[in-house]
Amino acid sequence: MENLKYPIGRFSYNPEESDLKLQESMQVINEFPGKLETLLASMSPEQMDTPYRPEGWTARQVVHHVADSHTHALMRFKWSLTEDEPTIKAYLEAKNAQLPDYQLPVESALHILKGVHMKWKCIMENMSSADWDRGYHHPQTNRFFSLKEAAALYEWHCLHHYGHLEICKASGK
């Protein structure tokens, strides 16, 4: 079950490697919408409604979740660059996945994701090294995330959910 839940493993972050990893994180984030679009184009309607694990989300729900999550990520970056260590608003991802918009065609979420990533890329490419040390306080974990760590986290998030979608594709008809 662990491999289905975490197809690329759990997130880990080493601050000592953060400068080296930053360019890789940015590249994965920048390329993700196109990579995702290619994968989704090869999936059938049955695969879209296939969960990646028992009691897990369907591929459709995963795509909508990623659009929501990365919208939050963009705003977390913006708040961190314009405020001093803001406390972000956490949200209940599992409850969001039960809302009716998660049953819409995935193209609606893909459009959002493309726009969010275009804006996010512009911001990241224009950040100074000092900007990457800025960050936010997460109320659920009660700790500070630098934007370097956040970039690594969202790189992992892209690859993590891409792995879920590959499972759905392989499991569906």
C-alpha positions in Angstrom: 0.0 0.0 0.0 2.9 2.4 0.8 4.1 2.2 -2.9 0.6 3.1 -4.1 0.3 5.9 -1.7 3.8 7.3 -2.2 4.9 6.0 -5.7 8.1 8.1 -5.5 8.6 7.8 -1.8 7.9 10.3 0.9 9.1 13.9 0.7 12.5 14.6 2.3 14.5 17.8 2.2 18.2 18.4 2.9 18.8 22.2 3.4 22.5 21.6 2.6 21.6 20.5 -0.9 18.9 23.2 -1.5 21.0 25.5 -3.7 22.0 22.6 -6.0 18.4 21.2 -6.1 16.8 24.5 -6.7 17.3 24.6 -10.5 16.1 21.0 -10.8 13.0 21.9 -8.7 12.2 24.9 -10.9 12.6 22.8 -14.1 10.2 20.1 -12.9 7.7 22.7 -11.9 8.0 24.6 -15.2 7.7 21.4 -17.3 4.9 19.8 -15.3 1.8 21.1 -17.1 3.1 20.0 -20.5 4.1 16.6 -19.2 0.8 16.2 -17.5 -1.1 17.2 -20.6 0.7 14.6 -22.6 -0.1 11.9 -20.1 -3.8 12.9 -19.8 -4.2 12.9 -23.6 -3.3 9.2 -23.6 -5.8 8.2 -20.9 -9.3 6.8 -21.5 -12.4 8.0 -19.7 -12.3 4.7 -17.7 -8.7 5.5 -16.6 -9.8 9.0 -15.5 -12.3 7.4 -13.1 -9.9 4.8 -11.8 -8.5 5.3 -8.2 -4.7 4.9 -7.8 -5.3 2.8 -4.7 -8.2 1.4 -2.7 -10.1 4.3 -1.1 -7.8 6.7 -3.0 -8.7 9.5 -5.4 -9.5 8.9 -9.1 -7.2 10.3 -11.7 -9.8 13.0 -12.3 -9.7 14.0 -8.6 -5.9 14.0 -8.6 -5.7 16.4 -11.5 -8.2 18.8 -9.9 -6.3 18.5 -6.6 -3.1 19.4 -8.3 -4.7 22.5 -9.8 -6.0 23.6 -6.4 -2.8 22.8 -4.6 -0.6 24.6 -7.1 -2.9 27.6 -7.0 -2.2 27.7 -3.2 1.5 27.3 -3.9 1.5 30.4 -6.2 -0.2 32.4 -3.5 2.1 31.1 -0.9 5.1 32.3 -2.9 3.4 35.7 -3.5 2.6 36.2 0.1 6.1 35.2 1.1 7.6 37.7 -1.3 5.3 40.6 -0.2 4.8 39.9 3.6 7.1 39.0 6.4 6.7 35.3 7.2 3.0 35.1 6.6 0.9 32.4 8.1 -0.8 30.6 5.2 -4.3 29.2 5.2 -4.4 25.4 5.2 -7.3 23.7 3.5 -9.0 20.3 3.8 -7.8 18.6 0.6 -9.9 15.4 1.1 -13.1 17.5 1.5 -12.3 19.5 -1.6 -12.0 16.3 -3.6 -15.7 15.6 -2.7 -16.9 18.9 -4.2 -18.7 18.8 -7.5 -16.0 20.6 -9.5 -13.8 17.6 -9.1 -16.1 15.7 -11.5 -15.6 18.3 -14.2 -13.5 17.3 -17.3 -9.8 17.5 -16.4 -9.3 20.1 -19.1 -10.8 22.7 -16.8 -8.1 21.9 -14.1 -5.4 21.7 -16.8 -6.3 25.3 -18.0 -5.9 26.5 -14.4 -2.6 24.7 -14.0 -1.1 26.1 -17.2 -1.9 29.6 -16.1 -0.7 29.2 -12.5 2.5 27.6 -13.7 3.2 30.4 -16.2 2.8 33.0 -13.4 4.8 30.8 -10.9 7.6 30.4 -13.5 7.8 34.1 -14.0 8.1 34.8 -10.3 10.7 32.1 -9.7 12.9 33.1 -12.6 13.0 36.7 -11.2 13.7 35.9 -7.6 16.9 36.9 -5.9 18.9 34.5 -3.8 17.7 36.4 -0.7 14.1 35.9 -1.9 14.5 32.1 -1.8 15.2 32.4 2.0 11.9 34.1 2.6 9.0 31.9 3.3 5.8 31.2 5.3 4.5 29.6 8.4 2.3 26.6 8.0 -0.3 26.3 10.7 -0.8 22.5 10.4 2.9 21.6 10.8 3.6 24.7 13.0 6.8 25.4 11.2 8.5 27.8 8.7 9.0 26.8 5.1 11.6 28.7 3.1 10.7 29.2 -0.6 13.7 26.9 -1.4 12.1 24.1 0.6 8.7 25.0 -0.9 10.1 24.6 -4.4 11.5 21.2 -3.5 8.2 20.2 -1.9 6.2 21.2 -5.0 8.7 19.4 -7.3 8.0 16.3 -5.2 4.3 17.1 -5.4 4.4 17.2 -9.2 6.2 13.9 -9.4 4.2 12.2 -6.6 0.9 12.9 -8.3 2.2 12.1 -11.8 3.1 8.7 -10.3 -0.5 8.3 -9.1 -1.7 9.1 -12.6 0.6 6.5 -14.1 -0.9 4.0 -11.7 -4.4 4.9 -12.8 -3.4 4.6 -16.4 -1.9 1.2 -15.9 -4.8 0.0 -13.7 -7.7 1.3 -15.9 -9.0 -0.1 -19.2 
